[in-house]
């Protein structure tokens, strides 16, 4: 997931994507704790995706607040 793709989405779509990523991150944590996670790098990817989405949401909120 690239930040340029996220900039085109609405805040509602970003919130939905954030919930999906948080759910995926939770599932990866559960797999890791039970020893079923083979690709450890997926944790890092999920964490960075969450950070990207939150960053774009904050940027959009700041643009909206500054535009009023």
ABEGO torsion letter per residue (X at the ends): XBAAAAAABBAAAAAAAAAAAAAAAAAAAAAAAAGABABAAAAAAAAAAAAAAAAAAAAAAAAAAAAX
